[in-house]
Amino acid sequence: MVQIVLIGIGAGLAAALLFASPLSGTALSFPLFALTGLPVAIAGLGWTPIAAGVATIVGGAIVLALFSPHGLGVFLLLFALPMTWLVRLAGLSREGQDGTEWFPLGRLLVHAAGAVAIGLTAVGYLVGFDAETLAAGMTDALLEWMTANPELGPAPNREELEPFVRFNVAALPYSIAAIGLIIVVFDLWLAGVVTRASGRLARPHERLWTASMPAGAAVAFVAALAASFLPVPLASVAAVVAGAFGCALALIGLAVLHAVTIGSNARTVLLTITYFLLILLGFPILVFAALGLGETLLHLRARRFGGAPPAT
């Protein structure tokens, strides 16, 4: 128990330092900030969720001392609490007819999307999200920056810039929820790699492309997407939920691509081009969200493999 507490204290300190990395102002500040949940996940997967809970308490105390109650809220709601909950679920197992059954990857993804949606919604109310104020501030900042850099060309006027800014502000709840889910999933996956390499991970290795989500997740996405056209503030909350669950479906869509290209000589090239375009452009994620929605409702991989995934 002493070791678990000590690991939790160390993980909490590391998480708080990563959370504070934007203060450095370097190019690595955002990547380090995105890894805030990683120490909590490593502690939880390798040394039980108790260590993750200790890391949450210690990290939260340090963040509160360094920043403010708002900073503490962001740390807890976006990183520490979701990761503590997810590592607890990842460690759940039961004995079935075919041996030990672990908490399904697809349901873990559903919980991750739900945690991200709840966390971002709470943070939005905590810090005060106002689309009009944000759009006006972004417009002023862009105009000032473009005016101060004439080498970029003649600066547009406010009327020309406002539609572009308003579109991006309107898309922000969707995009930030998708980015939030990707960060959580990446941190959890990387923690699994680290703890498995150290021999501390009890959960066996699983093929990630076999993950599937329950049909209820697809229903939640469609309902949230429809509700996102309602008046504010309900529309903003629904957009966050739609963004998180849409990204989860996109990950399932990518899993389908990984599965159906097994055995193809062009698999490596196709996957490389796909991920390059996703990182460069972003919007192709909508195609994979649609593919993931089709997989969740129609079980495309089962049709492709005759009801069972391939052995490799």
VENNOR-V677855 format. One record per residue. N is the residue number from 1. RES is the residue in one small letter. SS is DSSP state (H for helix, E for strand, - for the rest). Layout:
N_RES_SS ; N_RES_SS
This chain:
1_m_- ; 2_v_H ; 3_q_H ; 4_i_H ; 5_v_H ; 6_l_H ; 7_i_H ; 8_g_H ; 9_i_H ; 10_g_H ; 11_a_H ; 12_g_H ; 13_l_H ; 14_a_H ; 15_a_H ; 16_a_H ; 17_l_H ; 18_l_H ; 19_f_H ; 20_a_H ; 21_s_H ; 22_p_H ; 23_l_H ; 24_s_H ; 25_g_- ; 26_t_- ; 27_a_- ; 28_l_- ; 29_s_H ; 30_f_H ; 31_p_H ; 32_l_H ; 33_f_H ; 34_a_H ; 35_l_- ; 36_t_H ; 37_g_H ; 38_l_H ; 39_p_H ; 40_v_H ; 41_a_H ; 42_i_H ; 43_a_H ; 44_g_H ; 45_l_H ; 46_g_H ; 47_w_H ; 48_t_H ; 49_p_H ; 50_i_H ; 51_a_H ; 52_a_H ; 53_g_H ; 54_v_H ; 55_a_H ; 56_t_H ; 57_i_H ; 58_v_H ; 59_g_H ; 60_g_H ; 61_a_H ; 62_i_H ; 63_v_H ; 64_l_H ; 65_a_H ; 66_l_H ; 67_f_- ; 68_s_- ; 69_p_H ; 70_h_H ; 71_g_H ; 72_l_H ; 73_g_H ; 74_v_H ; 75_f_H ; 76_l_H ; 77_l_H ; 78_l_H ; 79_f_H ; 80_a_H ; 81_l_H ; 82_p_H ; 83_m_H ; 84_t_H ; 85_w_H ; 86_l_H ; 87_v_H ; 88_r_H ; 89_l_H ; 90_a_H ; 91_g_- ; 92_l_- ; 93_s_E ; 94_r_E ; 95_e_E ; 96_g_E ; 97_q_- ; 98_d_- ; 99_g_E ; 100_t_E ; 101_e_E ; 102_w_E ; 103_f_- ; 104_p_- ; 105_l_H ; 106_g_H ; 107_r_H ; 108_l_H ; 109_l_H ; 110_v_H ; 111_h_H ; 112_a_H ; 113_a_H ; 114_g_H ; 115_a_H ; 116_v_H ; 117_a_H ; 118_i_H ; 119_g_H ; 120_l_H ; 121_t_H ; 122_a_H ; 123_v_H ; 124_g_H ; 125_y_H ; 126_l_H ; 127_v_H ; 128_g_- ; 129_f_- ; 130_d_- ; 131_a_H ; 132_e_H ; 133_t_H ; 134_l_H ; 135_a_H ; 136_a_H ; 137_g_H ; 138_m_H ; 139_t_H ; 140_d_H ; 141_a_H ; 142_l_H ; 143_l_H ; 144_e_H ; 145_w_H ; 146_m_H ; 147_t_H ; 148_a_H ; 149_n_- ; 150_p_H ; 151_e_H ; 152_l_H ; 153_g_- ; 154_p_- ; 155_a_- ; 156_p_- ; 157_n_- ; 158_r_H ; 159_e_H ; 160_e_H ; 161_l_H ; 162_e_H ; 163_p_H ; 164_f_H ; 165_v_H ; 166_r_H ; 167_f_H ; 168_n_H ; 169_v_H ; 170_a_H ; 171_a_H ; 172_l_H ; 173_p_H ; 174_y_H ; 175_s_H ; 176_i_H ; 177_a_H ; 178_a_H ; 179_i_H ; 180_g_H ; 181_l_H ; 182_i_H ; 183_i_H ; 184_v_H ; 185_v_H ; 186_f_H ; 187_d_H ; 188_l_H ; 189_w_H ; 190_l_H ; 191_a_H ; 192_g_H ; 193_v_H ; 194_v_H ; 195_t_H ; 196_r_H ; 197_a_H ; 198_s_- ; 199_g_- ; 200_r_- ; 201_l_- ; 202_a_- ; 203_r_- ; 204_p_- ; 205_h_- ; 206_e_- ; 207_r_- ; 208_l_H ; 209_w_H ; 210_t_H ; 211_a_- ; 212_s_- ; 213_m_- ; 214_p_- ; 215_a_H ; 216_g_H ; 217_a_H ; 218_a_H ; 219_v_H ; 220_a_H ; 221_f_H ; 222_v_H ; 223_a_H ; 224_a_H ; 225_l_H ; 226_a_H ; 227_a_H ; 228_s_- ; 229_f_- ; 230_l_- ; 231_p_- ; 232_v_- ; 233_p_- ; 234_l_H ; 235_a_H ; 236_s_H ; 237_v_H ; 238_a_H ; 239_a_H ; 240_v_H ; 241_v_H ; 242_a_H ; 243_g_H ; 244_a_H ; 245_f_H ; 246_g_H ; 247_c_H ; 248_a_H ; 249_l_H ; 250_a_H ; 251_l_H ; 252_i_H ; 253_g_H ; 254_l_H ; 255_a_H ; 256_v_H ; 257_l_H ; 258_h_H ; 259_a_H ; 260_v_H ; 261_t_- ; 262_i_- ; 263_g_- ; 264_s_- ; 265_n_- ; 266_a_- ; 267_r_H ; 268_t_H ; 269_v_H ; 270_l_H ; 271_l_H ; 272_t_H ; 273_i_H ; 274_t_H ; 275_y_H ; 276_f_H ; 277_l_H ; 278_l_H ; 279_i_H ; 280_l_H ; 281_l_H ; 282_g_- ; 283_f_- ; 284_p_- ; 285_i_H ; 286_l_H ; 287_v_H ; 288_f_H ; 289_a_H ; 290_a_H ; 291_l_H ; 292_g_H ; 293_l_H ; 294_g_H ; 295_e_H ; 296_t_H ; 297_l_H ; 298_l_H ; 299_h_- ; 300_l_H ; 301_r_H ; 302_a_H ; 303_r_H ; 304_r_H ; 305_f_- ; 306_g_- ; 307_g_- ; 308_a_- ; 309_p_- ; 310_p_- ; 311_a_- ; 312_t_-
